[in-house]
């Protein structure tokens, strides 16, 4: 009997998902949010250090408004995702790819303008 309990435990552990099941947003929405957050973080560094916190708050408020979400919803999903490092890494890789595409498109637009 004990053997079957241990076996059941291993089976249940093996079935554990690599991705959180109780997220508010789907993967595409999460990637869009994470892209905007990365862009906002990069933009904040253009400002003097003493202004960055205030500017950061403005950018986050804009992200919440654009995506029609709340701070709580974002924090909920981010805190859940961080508990699944493999999934978090996959999301970050997808965000990185999208940011590279955006950067290339921006470079192409600037060449066209010249």
Rosetta silent file (secondary structure, phi, psi, omega in degrees, C-alpha in Angstrom):
SEQUENCE: XXXXXXXXXXXXXXXXXXXXXXXXXXXXXXXXXXXXXXXXXXXXXXXXXXXXXXXXXXXXXXXXXXXXXXXXXXXXXXXXXXXXXXXXXXXXXXXXXXXXXXXXXXXXXXXXXX
SCORE:     score description
SCORE:     0.000 S_00000001
   1 L     0.000  -43.579 -179.025    0.000    0.000    0.000 S_00000001
   2 H   -60.913  -39.170  177.825    2.786    2.369    0.918 S_00000001
   3 H   -57.381  -41.941 -178.272    4.413    1.748   -2.467 S_00000001
   4 H   -69.252  -34.254  176.659    1.205    2.862   -4.227 S_00000001
   5 H   -66.573  -41.850  178.001    1.012    6.048   -2.195 S_00000001
   6 H   -66.184  -42.391  177.684    4.601    6.917   -3.105 S_00000001
   7 H   -61.278  -43.858  178.211    3.911    6.069   -6.743 S_00000001
   8 H   -61.240  -40.601  178.254    0.801    8.258   -6.706 S_00000001
   9 H   -60.820  -45.037  178.886    2.833   11.098   -5.223 S_00000001
  10 H   -64.889  -39.373  178.583    5.413   10.849   -8.013 S_00000001
  11 H   -64.054  -44.025  179.357    2.694   10.744  -10.669 S_00000001
  12 H   -64.130  -38.719  178.518    1.035   13.838   -9.227 S_00000001
  13 H   -67.587  -36.294  179.753    4.357   15.665   -9.087 S_00000001
  14 H   -69.932  -26.975 -179.434    5.089   14.728  -12.696 S_00000001
  15 L   -82.629   -6.501 -179.429    1.714   16.110  -13.780 S_00000001
  16 L   -57.721  132.404 -177.049    2.463   19.502  -12.287 S_00000001
  17 L   -72.220  150.048  175.832    2.073   22.138  -14.945 S_00000001
  18 L   -88.552    7.409 -175.139    4.986   24.237  -16.136 S_00000001
  19 L  -143.798  138.236 -179.088    2.636   27.198  -16.362 S_00000001
  20 L   -64.484  142.235 -177.693    0.326   28.800  -13.801 S_00000001
  21 L   -95.641  -11.832 -174.253   -3.319   27.961  -14.297 S_00000001
  22 L  -111.795   41.157  178.542   -4.925   30.889  -12.523 S_00000001
  23 L   -80.936  148.963  177.544   -3.680   33.821  -14.606 S_00000001
  24 L   -78.245  -39.497 -174.232   -5.975   36.726  -15.371 S_00000001
  25 L  -106.989  150.952  174.689   -4.458   37.409  -18.793 S_00000001
  26 L   -77.727  172.171 -173.955   -3.690   35.110  -21.691 S_00000001
  27 H   -61.332  -41.736 -179.800   -0.135   34.724  -22.949 S_00000001
  28 H   -61.859  -41.677  178.673   -0.460   37.252  -25.789 S_00000001
  29 H   -65.940  -41.158  178.396   -1.769   39.906  -23.404 S_00000001
  30 H   -61.158  -42.587  179.518    1.026   39.158  -20.931 S_00000001
  31 H   -63.798  -44.309  177.411    3.623   39.550  -23.665 S_00000001
  32 H   -59.133  -43.455  178.665    2.104   42.871  -24.751 S_00000001
  33 H   -63.366  -44.966 -178.301    2.133   44.081  -21.144 S_00000001
  34 H   -66.498  -33.289  175.438    5.696   42.953  -20.580 S_00000001
  35 H   -63.833  -48.235 -179.825    6.819   44.689  -23.780 S_00000001
  36 H   -63.135  -36.661  177.808    5.250   47.961  -22.660 S_00000001
  37 H   -65.022  -43.094  178.447    6.812   47.583  -19.219 S_00000001
  38 H   -63.601  -41.543  178.043   10.262   47.042  -20.758 S_00000001
  39 H   -64.352  -39.995  178.452    9.817   50.065  -23.018 S_00000001
  40 H   -65.072  -42.914  179.034    8.722   52.169  -20.043 S_00000001
  41 H   -61.083  -41.130  179.121   11.716   51.029  -17.984 S_00000001
  42 H   -66.122  -39.446 -178.242   14.061   51.961  -20.809 S_00000001
  43 H   -68.079  -33.104 -178.286   12.410   55.353  -21.239 S_00000001
  44 H   -61.227  -32.461 -176.818   12.678   56.195  -17.543 S_00000001
  45 L   -69.475   -8.494  176.929   16.485   56.132  -17.732 S_00000001
  46 L   -78.503  -12.840 -175.968   16.438   59.212  -19.960 S_00000001
  47 L   -99.697  157.931  176.134   15.344   61.287  -16.971 S_00000001
  48 L   -59.275  148.791 -175.205   17.384   62.525  -14.012 S_00000001
  49 H   -53.035  -42.070 -175.862   17.569   60.026  -11.149 S_00000001
  50 H   -68.714  -14.198 -179.654   15.496   62.187   -8.805 S_00000001
  51 H  -102.100   -9.000 -170.241   12.585   62.235  -11.309 S_00000001
  52 H   -63.094  -40.494 -179.332   12.557   58.557  -12.251 S_00000001
  53 H   -61.561  -44.850 -179.976   10.104   57.315   -9.617 S_00000001
  54 H   -65.259  -43.621  179.378    7.504   59.889  -10.600 S_00000001
  55 H   -64.661  -40.970  177.736    8.013   59.294  -14.319 S_00000001
  56 H   -57.945  -43.905  178.334    7.826   55.534  -13.744 S_00000001
  57 H   -60.802  -40.286  178.652    4.450   55.983  -12.021 S_00000001
  58 H   -63.362  -45.039  179.220    3.187   57.995  -14.996 S_00000001
  59 H   -62.023  -44.307  179.486    4.296   55.294  -17.442 S_00000001
  60 H   -64.122  -40.357  176.524    2.638   52.541  -15.397 S_00000001
  61 H   -60.055  -38.928  177.476   -0.588   54.547  -15.174 S_00000001
  62 H   -65.965  -41.567  177.746   -0.498   54.856  -18.972 S_00000001
  63 H   -61.053  -45.441  178.662    0.061   51.106  -19.334 S_00000001
  64 H   -60.620  -42.013 -179.211   -2.901   50.397  -17.040 S_00000001
  65 H   -68.093  -47.738 -178.542   -5.062   52.811  -19.010 S_00000001
  66 H   -60.332  -43.922 -175.746   -4.026   51.600  -22.478 S_00000001
  67 H   -90.904   -2.544  179.938   -4.538   47.937  -21.602 S_00000001
  68 L    54.435   53.163  179.009   -7.586   48.603  -19.400 S_00000001
  69 L  -129.480  171.903  176.255   -6.147   46.708  -16.461 S_00000001
  70 L  -111.086  162.890  176.770   -5.487   47.409  -12.801 S_00000001
  71 H   -60.406  -40.916  179.311   -2.264   47.375  -10.859 S_00000001
  72 H   -58.717  -45.517 -178.996   -3.630   44.474   -8.821 S_00000001
  73 H   -60.471  -44.850  178.890   -4.264   42.370  -11.950 S_00000001
  74 H   -62.922  -48.790 -179.059   -0.751   42.959  -13.246 S_00000001
  75 H   -61.908  -38.453  178.240    0.863   42.233   -9.882 S_00000001
  76 H   -58.259  -53.127 -176.694   -1.251   39.087   -9.490 S_00000001
  77 H   -67.280  -40.212  179.131   -0.134   37.608  -12.796 S_00000001
  78 H   -63.346  -43.378  179.834    3.498   38.654  -12.424 S_00000001
  79 H   -64.767  -34.711  177.305    3.691   37.134   -8.930 S_00000001
  80 H   -70.157  -44.828 -177.506    2.172   33.891  -10.242 S_00000001
  81 H   -62.829  -39.008 -178.703    4.462   33.742  -13.282 S_00000001
  82 L   -61.772  -19.252  178.434    7.573   34.271  -11.162 S_00000001
  83 L   -83.732   -4.034  179.118    6.768   30.989   -9.380 S_00000001
  84 L  -125.337   79.208 -171.551    7.132   29.151  -12.690 S_00000001
  85 H   -57.017  -36.808  179.939   10.682   29.997  -13.844 S_00000001
  86 H   -65.163  -44.373  179.359   10.561   27.949  -17.052 S_00000001
  87 H   -66.491  -41.676  178.807    7.367   29.643  -18.194 S_00000001
  88 H   -59.638  -42.137  179.089    8.686   33.043  -17.113 S_00000001
  89 H   -63.942  -41.381  177.910   11.826   32.460  -19.170 S_00000001
  90 H   -60.869  -44.510  178.539    9.743   31.513  -22.226 S_00000001
  91 H   -61.420  -45.462 -179.581    7.716   34.709  -21.859 S_00000001
  92 H   -62.679  -36.718  176.852   10.859   36.812  -21.500 S_00000001
  93 H   -65.086  -41.141  178.071   12.336   35.222  -24.624 S_00000001
  94 H   -65.741  -38.865  176.893    9.175   36.044  -26.582 S_00000001
  95 H   -62.870  -44.384  179.429    9.272   39.610  -25.258 S_00000001
  96 H   -59.804  -43.591  178.445   12.911   39.900  -26.319 S_00000001
  97 H   -62.080  -45.107  179.967   12.095   38.711  -29.838 S_00000001
  98 H   -63.831  -38.689  178.608    9.212   41.196  -30.123 S_00000001
  99 H   -66.245  -36.552  176.396   11.397   44.043  -28.880 S_00000001
 100 H   -64.872  -40.546  177.765   14.026   43.188  -31.507 S_00000001
 101 H   -63.513  -44.596  178.047   11.349   43.262  -34.211 S_00000001
 102 H   -60.552  -41.452  179.936   10.116   46.641  -32.964 S_00000001
 103 H   -64.553  -43.610  178.281   13.663   47.963  -32.957 S_00000001
 104 H   -63.109  -42.572  179.502   14.300   46.769  -36.517 S_00000001
 105 H   -63.353  -38.368  177.999   11.029   48.288  -37.707 S_00000001
 106 H   -64.736  -42.781  178.303   11.950   51.590  -36.074 S_00000001
 107 H   -61.653  -41.275  178.858   15.362   51.513  -37.757 S_00000001
 108 H   -65.215  -40.004  178.022   13.722   50.854  -41.127 S_00000001
 109 H   -63.711  -40.611  179.852   11.276   53.720  -40.636 S_00000001
 110 H   -66.582  -35.863  176.729   14.126   56.075  -39.781 S_00000001
 111 H   -66.399  -40.623  179.771   15.995   55.023  -42.934 S_00000001
 112 H   -64.847  -33.253  179.970   12.882   55.643  -45.007 S_00000001
 113 H   -71.752  -23.871 -177.921   12.531   59.125  -43.512 S_00000001
 114 L   -87.637    0.000    0.000   16.066   60.039  -44.562 S_00000001
